[in-house]
């Protein structure tokens, strides 16, 4: 390490030190080791070594804030997705104007999520969530559009207990009291030359990083509740991608199939040592349990504040 805490050089025998001398797959293996090292320092010492979009604790907190929303609250926070998709599939006014060159099916629609936990330590919160069977069982119902209800009382009650909310405030969890703010819609696309572009939506006046960024392709949900369920599941798939990107297995609740991080889906498409975790119909051969340290999910040590 240098004096500013950056990795100056490292020693290992598995791959050439010069990235130019490695294979593409070799570079990905080295990148996985780097991601895991950053996660381990964060988990053990609480330093902010993880970029916010790849911090599984922060993304889990965002999913837990989105999942119990009522239809009315989901429309307030996520309604611009619905409006944009209704424009693509019908005659609604667009929520955002996009360049003519963009094909709707090729664009990624994004939104930043800010969660407020009144200085609750994210590591402790996520550890409590994962250790609560009622929360995880209710979460499974909430992210399944075929069984989910707009307000899952068991999920809200368990979250109220974990976050220290007064039981009288339980309905507020479904109204979005765990959400501090959301951004406007961002539109992300690549052009004919393969260059990526992003049209940024309006950001709230909050002087800190978001907890997560939704990254979804357009689809035609039957209702705002189905959209909310799919977004909550999408965020949990992002958590899955964080762990797989470190070369270790995600915790059991996050072993889901479906689109998570846009960049992770690209890796799953191009590296033969990854299964197609982004494909809901894929058959999975490995979750990398054999490479996962015994205490890899002990999140209570990380004291990063929201």
C-alpha positions in Angstrom: 0.0 0.0 0.0 1.1 3.6 -0.5 0.8 6.4 2.0 -2.8 7.2 0.8 -4.1 3.6 1.3 -4.0 2.6 -2.4 -2.6 -0.7 -3.6 0.8 0.1 -5.0 1.8 -3.5 -6.0 1.0 -7.0 -5.0 2.7 -10.4 -5.1 1.0 -13.6 -6.4 2.0 -16.5 -8.6 -1.3 -17.3 -10.3 -1.3 -14.6 -13.1 1.2 -12.2 -14.7 1.5 -8.9 -12.8 1.2 -6.9 -16.1 -2.5 -6.8 -17.1 -1.5 -6.7 -20.8 0.1 -10.2 -20.4 -3.0 -11.8 -18.9 -5.9 -13.4 -20.8 -9.3 -11.7 -20.6 -10.4 -14.4 -18.2 -7.2 -14.0 -16.2 -7.9 -10.3 -15.7 -11.4 -11.1 -14.4 -10.0 -13.6 -11.9 -7.6 -10.9 -10.7 -10.5 -8.4 -10.5 -12.5 -10.8 -8.4 -9.7 -11.1 -6.0 -9.5 -7.3 -5.8 -13.2 -6.9 -5.2 -13.1 -9.5 -2.4 -10.1 -7.8 -0.8 -12.1 -4.5 -0.7 -15.1 -6.3 0.7 -13.0 -8.0 3.4 -11.5 -4.7 4.6 -15.0 -3.1 4.6 -16.4 -6.1 6.5 -13.6 -6.4 9.0 -12.6 -2.8 9.6 -15.6 -0.7 8.4 -13.6 1.4 6.0 -15.4 2.7 2.9 -13.4 0.6 0.5 -16.5 -0.5 -1.6 -17.9 1.7 -4.3 -21.5 2.3 -3.3 -23.0 0.6 -6.3 -21.2 -2.6 -5.4 -21.8 -2.6 -1.6 -24.2 -5.5 -0.9 -25.3 -4.0 2.5 -26.3 -0.7 0.9 -28.2 -2.4 -1.9 -30.0 -4.7 0.5 -31.1 -1.7 2.5 -32.6 -0.2 -0.7 -34.4 -3.4 -1.6 -35.8 -3.6 1.9 -37.1 0.0 1.6 -38.7 -0.7 -1.8 -40.2 -4.1 -1.1 -43.1 -3.2 1.4 -44.3 -0.1 -0.5 -48.0 0.2 -1.1 -49.3 0.8 -4.6 -49.8 4.5 -3.7 -46.2 4.9 -2.4 -44.7 2.9 -5.2 -46.5 5.2 -7.7 -44.9 8.2 -5.8 -41.4 6.9 -5.9 -41.4 4.7 -9.0 -44.2 6.1 -11.1 -41.9 7.7 -13.8 -40.9 4.2 -14.7 -44.5 3.3 -15.3 -45.1 6.5 -17.3 -42.1 5.9 -19.5 -43.0 2.3 -20.2 -46.6 3.3 -20.9 -45.3 5.8 -23.4 -43.2 3.0 -25.1 -46.1 0.5 -25.2 -49.0 3.0 -25.5 -49.9 6.6 -25.9 -48.8 8.1 -22.6 -46.6 11.2 -22.4 -43.0 10.3 -21.8 -41.5 10.8 -18.4 -38.2 11.8 -20.0 -37.3 12.7 -23.6 -34.6 10.6 -25.1 -32.5 11.0 -28.4 -34.1 9.6 -31.5 -31.2 7.2 -32.0 -32.2 5.2 -28.9 -34.2 2.1 -29.4 -36.5 1.6 -26.3 -35.5 -2.0 -26.0 -31.8 -1.2 -25.9 -31.9 1.5 -23.3 -31.3 0.9 -19.6 -33.6 3.0 -17.4 -32.0 4.0 -14.0 -32.9 5.6 -10.8 -30.9 6.3 -7.6 -32.3 5.3 -4.2 -31.4 7.1 -1.0 -32.3 5.3 2.2 -32.5 6.9 5.7 -31.9 4.8 8.8 -31.2 7.6 11.3 -27.5 6.6 11.6 -28.3 2.9 11.8 -25.2 0.9 11.0 -25.9 -0.8 7.7 -23.8 -3.9 8.6 -25.8 -4.5 11.7 -29.1 -3.8 10.0 -28.4 -6.2 7.2 -27.1 -8.9 9.5 -30.4 -8.6 11.5 -32.5 -8.8 8.4 -30.7 -11.9 7.1 -31.0 -13.5 10.5 -34.8 -12.9 10.8 -36.8 -15.8 9.2 -40.0 -13.8 9.2 -38.4 -11.0 7.2 -36.9 -13.3 4.7 -40.1 -15.4 4.3 -42.1 -12.2 3.8 -39.5 -10.8 1.4 -39.9 -13.9 -0.7 -43.7 -13.2 -1.0 -43.2 -9.5 -1.6 -40.9 -9.9 -4.6 -43.1 -12.5 -6.3 -45.7 -10.7 -8.4 -48.0 -13.8 -8.4 -48.5 -13.8 -4.7 -47.4 -10.3 -3.4 -49.8 -7.9 -1.8 -49.4 -4.2 -1.9 -48.7 -4.2 1.9 -47.2 -7.3 3.5 -48.0 -6.8 7.2 -45.5 -9.5 8.4 -42.7 -7.9 6.5 -43.5 -4.4 7.8 -43.8 -5.7 11.4 -40.5 -7.4 11.3 -38.8 -4.4 9.8 -40.3 -2.2 12.4 -38.9 -4.3 15.2 -35.4 -4.5 13.6 -35.2 -0.7 12.9 -36.6 0.3 16.3 -39.7 1.9 14.9 -42.7 2.3 17.2 -45.3 -0.4 16.3 -47.8 2.4 15.6 -45.6 3.5 12.8 -45.6 0.1 11.0 -47.9 1.3 8.2 -45.5 4.1 7.5 -42.9 1.5 6.4 -45.3 0.6 3.5 -45.7 4.3 2.8 -41.9 4.7 2.2 -40.6 6.1 5.5 -37.4 4.1 5.0 -36.8 6.0 1.8 -35.2 9.4 2.1 -35.4 10.3 -1.6 -35.1 9.1 -5.2 -33.6 10.7 -8.3 -35.3 11.3 -11.6 -34.9 8.8 -14.4 -31.5 8.3 -16.0 -31.3 6.8 -19.5 -28.2 4.7 -20.3 -27.4 3.4 -23.8 -24.6 2.5 -26.2 -24.3 3.8 -29.7 -23.4 2.1 -33.0 -19.7 2.4 -32.2 -20.1 0.7 -28.8 -19.7 3.9 -26.8 -21.8 4.3 -23.6 -23.8 7.4 -22.9 -26.0 8.4 -20.0 -28.7 11.1 -19.9 -28.9 12.0 -16.2 -32.1 12.7 -14.4 -32.5 15.3 -11.6 -30.8 14.4 -8.3 -32.1 15.3 -4.9 -30.1 17.9 -2.8 -28.4 15.2 -0.7 -24.7 15.5 -0.1 -23.9 11.8 0.0 -23.9 8.8 -2.3 -27.1 6.9 -3.0 -27.6 3.4 -1.5 -28.4 1.8 -4.9 -29.1 2.4 -8.5 -32.0 0.7 -10.3 -30.9 -0.5 -13.8 -33.8 -2.1 -15.7 -34.8 -2.5 -19.3 -38.3 -1.5 -20.4 -41.1 -4.0 -19.9 -44.9 -3.9 -19.7 -45.9 -4.5 -16.1 -49.6 -5.2 -15.4 -49.6 -2.8 -12.4 -47.4 -0.6 -10.3 -47.3 -3.4 -7.7 -45.8 -5.8 -10.3 -43.2 -3.1 -11.2 -42.3 -2.6 -7.6 -41.9 -6.4 -7.1 -39.7 -6.7 -10.1 -37.5 -3.7 -9.0 -37.1 -5.2 -5.5 -36.1 -8.5 -7.0 -33.8 -6.7 -9.4 -32.0 -5.1 -6.4 -31.6 -8.4 -4.7 -30.1 -9.8 -7.9 -27.6 -6.9 -7.8 -26.7 -8.1 -4.3 -26.1 -11.5 -5.8 -23.9 -9.9 -8.4 -21.8 -8.2 -5.7 -20.9 -11.6 -4.2 -20.4 -13.4 -7.4 -18.2 -10.6 -8.6 -15.9 -11.4 -5.6 -15.8 -15.1 -6.6 -17.8 -16.2 -3.6 -21.4 -17.5 -3.2 -24.2 -15.1 -2.3 -26.1 -15.8 0.9 -29.0 -18.1 0.4 -31.7 -15.4 0.1 -29.9 -13.8 -2.8 -29.4 -16.9 -4.9 -32.0 -15.6 -7.4 -32.0 -15.6 -11.2 -32.7 -12.5 -13.2 -31.2 -9.2 -14.3 -29.1 -7.4 -11.7 -26.2 -5.1 -12.4 -26.0 -4.3 -16.1 -22.3 -4.9 -16.2 -22.6 -8.2 -14.4 -24.9 -9.5 -17.1 -22.2 -8.7 -19.7 -19.7 -10.8 -17.7 -22.1 -13.7 -17.4 -22.6 -13.6 -21.2 -18.9 -13.6 -22.1 -17.0 -15.6 -19.5 -17.5 -19.4 -19.6 -16.7 -19.8 -15.9 -19.9 -17.9 -15.0 -23.3 -19.4 -15.3 -26.1 -17.2 -16.8 -27.3 -15.9 -13.5 -29.1 -13.0 -15.3 -31.3 -15.4 -17.2 -34.4 -16.4 -15.3 -34.6 -19.7 -17.2 -30.9 -20.7 -16.7 -29.7 -23.9 -15.1 -27.0 -23.1 -12.5 -24.1 -25.4 -12.1 -22.3 -23.6 -9.2 -22.8 -20.8 -6.7 -19.1 -20.9 -5.7 -19.7 -22.3 -2.2 -16.3 -24.0 -2.3 -14.6 -20.6 -2.5 -16.6 -18.9 0.3 -15.0 -18.3 3.7 -17.0 -19.6 6.6 -17.7 -16.2 8.1 -18.1 -14.3 4.8 -21.6 -13.1 5.7 -20.9 -11.8 9.2 -21.9 -8.2 8.4 -22.1 -7.0 12.0 -18.4 -5.9 11.9 -18.9 -3.2 9.3 -20.0 0.1 10.8 -20.6 2.1 7.7 -23.3 4.6 8.4 -26.2 5.5 6.1 
